[in-house]
Amino acid sequence: MTDELINRAAEDIIKAKKVVALTGAGMSVESGIAPFRGKGGIWEKYDPVEYAYIDVLRTDPGKTWILLSEMQKEILKAKPNPSHLSLAELERLGFLSSIITQNVDGLHHEAGNKNVIEFHGNHRQAYCMECGKQIKSEEISLETLPPRCDCGGVLRPDVVFFGEAIPPEALTKSNQETRSCDVMLVIGTSAEVQPAASLPDIAKSSGATIIEINIEETGFTGYTSDYFIKGKAGEILPKIVNKVKDESTNLSA
């Protein structure tokens, strides 16, 4: 059954005028990054109300950076896995318009994707809260917390904290891509976090086919999703991309 669905997904992608991918923490897990939510997630260790709200960063940045330093170390050592590389290949081949991601690890960029809409920012970039100077996270010393800019201001990762709004540009672009696609790949997301969780429904109401790839069923499965391919994205996506390459080559021959 899985092989049949992989073939179906490849055919839908080839026939589509515009394909968009929505990705979540399930993709990052395969690169060794633990999900924030659920068993073993970072919110079991650090209460987000106590550590991850923007007001805490402003009033007690040293405390917030206890959490941030742990996240940063985990993210910076992570590398793109086959699922990231497959989406990059799909874009390179001209079959993927954009990726909308809830992840902050920057692995889609690292894999080579160009058109990535990051709802929650990117932990690989940081800036000074005082002067605005930008710096790569890998250049930040974590010996003293919070880390500071040359001007003395506190550095922060370029991510969206609790209590902050999703960047308007990300919302606008994601809605444009969602409403204009005719296939949406929903990969490794649990359908729990808004506003990203509403995008597959918006795409479906605009006539798109929703293909869900996940290790377990979600709130999308059987309702929003037209079909569900169960398995690790790092195993499923390379097979889909290989099938797309084979079929598109045959069509052009």
C-alpha positions in Angstrom: 0.0 0.0 0.0 2.8 2.4 0.9 4.4 1.9 -2.6 1.1 2.6 -4.3 0.7 5.8 -2.3 4.3 6.9 -3.1 3.5 6.4 -6.8 0.3 8.4 -6.4 2.1 11.2 -4.7 4.7 11.4 -7.4 2.0 11.5 -10.1 0.1 14.2 -8.2 3.3 16.3 -7.9 4.2 15.9 -11.6 0.7 16.9 -12.7 0.5 19.9 -10.3 1.0 23.4 -11.4 2.2 24.4 -7.9 3.3 22.3 -5.0 3.9 23.7 -1.5 5.3 21.8 1.5 4.3 22.4 5.2 6.9 21.0 7.6 7.0 20.4 11.3 9.1 19.0 14.1 8.9 15.4 12.8 11.4 16.3 10.1 13.9 17.8 12.7 13.6 14.7 14.9 15.3 12.7 12.2 18.2 15.1 12.4 18.6 14.5 16.1 16.6 17.5 17.3 14.0 16.6 20.0 10.5 18.1 19.5 9.5 20.8 21.9 6.2 19.2 22.7 5.4 15.7 23.9 7.4 13.1 25.8 11.1 14.0 26.0 10.4 17.5 24.6 12.2 20.5 25.9 8.9 21.8 27.5 9.1 18.9 29.9 12.4 20.3 31.2 11.7 24.0 30.9 8.3 25.5 31.5 7.7 27.8 28.5 5.8 30.3 30.7 8.9 30.6 33.0 11.6 30.6 30.3 10.3 31.3 26.8 8.1 34.4 26.9 9.4 37.6 25.5 8.8 39.4 28.8 11.2 37.0 30.5 13.9 37.6 27.9 13.5 41.3 28.5 13.5 41.3 32.3 15.7 38.2 33.0 17.7 37.4 29.9 20.2 35.2 31.8 17.3 32.8 32.7 16.0 32.6 29.2 19.5 32.0 27.9 19.7 28.8 30.0 17.0 27.4 27.7 18.3 29.1 24.6 21.9 27.9 25.1 20.7 24.3 25.3 18.6 24.7 22.2 21.4 26.4 20.3 23.9 23.7 21.0 21.4 21.0 19.8 20.4 22.9 16.7 23.9 24.0 15.5 25.2 20.4 15.6 22.3 19.1 13.5 22.6 18.4 9.8 20.0 18.1 7.1 18.6 14.5 6.8 17.4 12.8 3.6 13.9 14.4 4.0 15.4 17.9 3.8 17.7 17.0 0.9 14.7 15.5 -0.9 12.7 18.7 -0.7 15.8 20.7 -1.9 16.0 18.3 -4.8 12.3 18.7 -5.6 12.7 22.5 -5.7 15.8 22.2 -7.8 13.9 20.1 -10.3 11.2 22.7 -10.5 8.5 20.7 -8.7 8.3 22.5 -5.4 7.3 26.2 -5.1 8.0 26.8 -1.5 8.3 25.4 2.0 6.4 26.8 4.9 8.0 25.6 8.1 7.3 25.8 11.8 10.9 24.7 12.6 13.6 27.1 13.8 16.6 24.9 13.0 17.3 26.4 9.5 17.9 22.9 8.1 15.8 23.6 4.9 18.3 26.4 4.1 21.2 24.2 5.0 19.9 21.5 2.6 19.7 24.0 -0.3 16.1 25.2 -0.4 15.8 28.8 -1.6 12.1 29.7 -1.0 11.6 28.9 2.7 8.9 30.7 4.8 9.8 30.4 8.5 6.9 31.0 10.7 8.9 31.0 13.9 12.2 32.4 12.7 15.7 30.8 12.5 17.9 29.9 15.5 21.0 30.0 13.4 20.8 33.8 13.2 20.8 36.3 16.1 20.8 40.0 16.7 21.4 42.6 19.4 18.3 43.8 21.3 20.0 47.2 21.7 21.7 48.1 18.5 20.2 45.6 16.1 23.6 44.2 14.9 23.2 40.7 13.3 25.4 37.8 14.1 25.5 34.1 13.3 24.6 32.0 16.3 27.7 29.8 15.8 29.8 32.9 16.5 28.2 33.5 19.9 30.1 32.5 23.0 27.9 30.8 25.6 30.6 30.9 28.4 28.7 33.8 30.1 24.9 34.1 30.0 23.3 36.1 28.6 25.7 36.6 25.7 26.2 40.3 24.8 27.0 42.4 21.8 30.0 44.6 21.6 27.8 47.5 22.5 26.7 45.8 25.7 23.2 44.9 24.6 21.8 41.4 25.0 21.9 39.1 22.0 18.8 37.0 21.1 18.1 34.4 18.4 16.0 35.5 15.5 13.1 33.4 16.6 9.5 34.1 17.7 9.1 33.9 21.4 5.8 33.3 23.2 4.1 36.6 23.4 5.4 37.8 20.1 3.5 37.8 16.8 4.3 35.7 13.7 6.1 38.1 11.3 3.5 39.7 9.0 5.6 38.9 5.9 5.6 35.2 6.8 1.8 35.2 7.3 1.2 37.0 4.0 3.5 34.8 1.9 2.3 31.6 3.5 -1.3 32.5 2.8 -0.5 33.4 -0.8 1.3 30.1 -1.4 -1.4 28.1 0.4 -4.3 29.6 -1.6 -2.5 29.2 -5.0 -1.2 25.7 -4.7 -2.9 22.6 -6.1 -0.8 20.1 -4.0 0.3 20.6 -0.4 2.7 18.1 1.2 2.1 18.1 5.0 5.2 16.5 6.6 6.0 15.8 10.2 3.6 18.2 11.8 1.0 17.3 14.5 -1.7 19.8 13.4 -1.7 21.4 16.9 0.0 24.8 16.5 -1.7 27.8 14.9 -1.7 29.5 12.5 0.3 26.8 10.6 -2.3 24.1 11.5 -5.0 26.0 9.5 -3.0 26.1 6.3 -3.9 22.6 5.0 -7.6 23.3 5.5 -7.2 26.6 3.6 -5.4 24.8 0.8 -8.0 22.1 0.6 -10.8 24.7 0.5 -9.0 26.3 -2.5 -9.0 23.0 -4.3 -5.6 21.5 -3.4 -4.8 17.9 -2.9 -3.4 17.3 0.6 -0.7 14.6 0.9 0.2 13.8 4.5 3.5 12.1 5.5 4.0 11.2 9.1 4.9 8.5 11.5 1.5 8.5 13.1 -2.0 9.8 12.3 -2.8 13.4 13.2 -5.9 15.7 13.3 -5.4 16.1 9.5 -5.6 12.3 8.8 -8.9 11.1 7.3 -10.3 14.7 7.3 -8.2 17.3 5.7 -5.6 14.9 4.1 -6.6 13.3 0.8 -4.3 10.4 1.7 -1.8 9.5 4.4 1.6 7.9 3.9 2.8 6.4 7.1 6.5 6.4 7.8 9.6 8.5 8.4 9.9 11.5 6.1 13.5 10.6 5.6 12.5 7.2 4.1 9.3 8.3 2.2 10.4 11.5 0.6 13.5 10.1 -1.2 11.3 7.4 -2.8 8.8 10.0 -3.9 11.5 12.2 -5.4 13.1 9.3 -7.2 9.8 8.4 -8.6 9.2 12.0 -9.7 12.5 12.0 -11.5 11.9 8.7 -13.2 8.4 9.6 -14.4 9.2 13.1 -15.5 12.2 11.7 -17.5 9.9 9.2 -19.2 7.4 11.9 -20.0 10.0 14.2 -21.6 11.7 11.3 -23.6 
